[in-house]
Amino acid sequence: MLSVFDQGPPPPCPAPFNLAAHVLRHADRLAEKTALSVIGGDDPQDWTYAALKQAILGTGAGLLQTGLHPGDIALMRLGNTVDFPIAYLGAIAVGIVPVPTSSQLTAPETAKIIQDLNPTAVLRDPSVACTDHPMQITLPDLAVMRNLSPAAFQMGDPDRMAYVVYTSGTSGKPRAVAHAHRAIWARQMMVDGWYGLRDDDRLCHAGAFNWTYTLGTGLMDPWTIGATALIPDPGTELTSLPNVIRDHRVSIFAAAPGVFRKIVASTGTLHLPELRHGLCAGEKLSPTLHQHWLRATGTELFEAYGMSECSTFISSSPDHPARGEALGQPQPGRRVAILGPDGPVPQGQEGTIAIHRDDPGLMLTYLNAPEEAQARMQGDWFLTGDQGAMAIDGQITYLGRDDDMMNAGGYRVSPVEVEAVLSQYPGITQVGAAAVEVKQDTFLIAAFYTGPEKLDETVLRTYVEANLARYKQPRAFIHLPELPTGGNGKLLRRALPAYFKASQP
C-alpha cells in the first residue's frame, strides 16, 4: 500500500463567501454571550459577540472612509492587544487585505516588507517599529472607528485573496504567503480533527494577539463555532498560567511547547479541575515534555503539524490520539501523502510530507515568488519540505526537515536570513547559523563566524537587536578559525551544533 491518506474532500466552500462573516456567523444569535476575555492582568476585558461584531464592522466602515478599497493591501504594525484581531477582521470584512506581522520586527525588516508589497496603508501603533509610509492609520484612529455605523460584509468568490502572512524562505528572503477567504472554511476540519472543540468550551491561548497561531486557534476558531476565547493579559507571567487556567475555568489550553515546558518545570502536580486537554503546535512536541504534562495535570496534550502555507492538517485529537511518537493522522477531509521522487512511497517508508493542491486551506501563491510556489508542487501535491513516514493506519511520524530551516520558539527562521545580516558586520568574514540544544528539548539560535579576532558579544547582540526580530536573533556567538564545508566548499550547517557543544565549558 502507498502512503496516501484520502477519504474524499471536505464539503465545498459556499459562494459568495467572506472569511470574517464566517467567523461571526453566530454573533447575532449569541449577542450577549462572552466571545473574548482578556484575563489574568490588571486590566481584564470582556467582549460580547454583539460588541465584537460592532467593533469589527465599524472598523471596516472606517477603513473604507479613509479611502481604502476592496483588494487594497494594509500592513499591520500593531502590538499585542485586542486592537489586532479587530483591525484584522475589520479589514477582511470589507475586502481589504491585511498583512499581520510580528511586532518584534525591526524597522529595517519592515522596510523590506513595504518595498516588497507596496501596501496602500499601514495600520500603526506608534510604539511598534516601522519605517515611513505615506498613509498611516494610527491606533487612536482605529479605536474611534469601532463605533461607526457598521459596514456590510463584502461577499464574493471564496478563492479571492483575503490576507497575507510572512514566512521565512529557504533562500533567506521572507515569503509573502497569500491566502484565500476559503482558508477559514478549511479550519473546520481542525474542530474534531485536533481540538475536540465544543460551543460551550472556554479556550485559552497563551500566545500574543498578533501571532497567527493565536489568531486562528485562539480566536477565530472558537468564535466560528460560538465558543469563548480567553487570552492572558500581555503582562501575565508564564508561571502564573496554571492559576489563570483554574480561576477562569479554562476547558482547553493552547500554546507552543515552550510554554508547556515552563509550566511543568515551575511546579509539581497541577489541580486544573475543568481543563479537558491541551493543544500544542509551533514546533515538535517531545515525548519527555508530553509525559511531564500528563503527570502534572492528568490531562492529555494533543499535537498538530502545519505550516504558514496551509495551517495545521495533521494532528492527534481526543477521538484519535497519537500512537507512540507519531504526530497523529491527517484531519478528516484532508488528502495527505508521503512522497519520493516518483510519487507516493510505500507505507512505512520515509519521504516528504505533502498535501493535495485542492485543499481549501492551501495558499494561493507566494506573492513575491510565484515561481518558488510552483517549484514546490509535485504533480497534484504541495511539498512541505518536512520528512515523515505513514503507518498502515494513516498515522504519520515526523522525521525532520530536508533543509536547514531553524525553529525558534515556534517560529521557523531561515539561517540564510540571519547570516545575511551578520555577514555585513565589520570583522566577520564568514558566518553560519544553526539551532542548538542547550538543555533537553530547549533550543536557541547560535551564530558561528570567522574573522581576524573574536568580537565583543555585547556589541554583536546590540547589532542583531537593531536588525532582526527578537525570535530571529542568535543567543550565542562562537568564533571559529574556519567553518565546516563539504567537498564543493558549501557550508555544512548541520555540522555546526557540534562546534557549539565543543565551545561549552
HELIX and SHEET records of a PDB file:
HELIX    1   1 LEU A   19  VAL A   23  1                                   5    
HELIX    2   2 TYR A   49  GLN A   65  1                                  17    
HELIX    3   3 ASP A   83  ALA A   93  1                                  11    
HELIX    4   4 ALA A  107  LEU A  117  1                                  11    
HELIX    5   5 LEU A  139  MET A  145  1                                   7    
HELIX    6   6 ALA A  183  ALA A  186  1                                   4    
HELIX    7   7 GLN A  188  MET A  190  1                                   3    
HELIX    8   8 VAL A  191  TYR A  195  3                                   5    
HELIX    9   9 THR A  212  TYR A  213  1                                   2    
HELIX   10  10 THR A  214  MET A  220  3                                   7    
HELIX   11  11 ASP A  221  ILE A  225  1                                   5    
HELIX   12  12 LEU A  238  SER A  240  5                                   3    
HELIX   13  13 LEU A  241  ASP A  247  1                                   7    
HELIX   14  14 PRO A  257  ALA A  265  1                                   9    
HELIX   15  15 PRO A  287  THR A  297  1                                  11    
HELIX   16  16 PRO A  370  ALA A  375  1                                   6    
HELIX   17  17 PRO A  415  LEU A  422  1                                   8    
HELIX   18  18 GLU A  457  ASN A  467  1                                  11    
HELIX   19  19 ARG A  470  LYS A  472  5                                   3    
HELIX   20  20 ARG A  493  ALA A  495  5                                   3    
HELIX   21  21 LEU A  496  SER A  503  1                                   8    
SHEET    1   A 3 VAL A   4  ASP A   6  0                                        
SHEET    2   A 3 ARG A 335  GLY A 340 -1                                        
SHEET    3   A 3 GLY A 343  PRO A 344 -1                                        
SHEET    1   B 5 VAL A   4  ASP A   6  0                                        
SHEET    2   B 5 ARG A 335  GLY A 340 -1                                        
SHEET    3   B 5 GLY A 351  HIS A 356 -1                                        
SHEET    4   B 5 TRP A 381  MET A 390 -1                                        
SHEET    5   B 5 MET A 377  GLN A 378 -1                                        
SHEET    1   C 5 VAL A   4  ASP A   6  0                                        
SHEET    2   C 5 ARG A 335  GLY A 340 -1                                        
SHEET    3   C 5 GLY A 351  HIS A 356 -1                                        
SHEET    4   C 5 TRP A 381  MET A 390 -1                                        
SHEET    5   C 5 ILE A 396  ARG A 401 -1                                        
SHEET    1   D 9 GLN A  45  THR A  48  0                                        
SHEET    2   D 9 THR A  34  ILE A  39 -1                                        
SHEET    3   D 9 THR A 228  PRO A 232  1                                        
SHEET    4   D 9 ARG A 202  HIS A 205  1                                        
SHEET    5   D 9 ILE A 252  ALA A 255  1                                        
SHEET    6   D 9 HIS A 277  CYS A 280  1                                        
SHEET    7   D 9 GLU A 300  MET A 307  1                                        
SHEET    8   D 9 SER A 311  SER A 315 -1                                        
SHEET    9   D 9 GLN A 329  PRO A 330 -1                                        
SHEET    1   E 4 VAL A  97  PRO A 100  0                                        
SHEET    2   E 4 ILE A  73  ARG A  77  1                                        
SHEET    3   E 4 ALA A 121  ARG A 124  1                                        
SHEET    4   E 4 GLN A 136  THR A 138  1                                        
SHEET    1   F 3 MET A 161  THR A 167  0                                        
SHEET    2   F 3 ARG A 175  ALA A 180 -1                                        
SHEET    3   F 3 THR A 365  TYR A 366 -1                                        
SHEET    1   G 2 MET A 406  ALA A 408  0                                        
SHEET    2   G 2 TYR A 411  VAL A 413 -1                                        
SHEET    1   H 3 GLN A 430  LYS A 439  0                                        
SHEET    2   H 3 THR A 442  THR A 450 -1                                        
SHEET    3   H 3 ALA A 476  HIS A 479  1                                        
END                                                                             
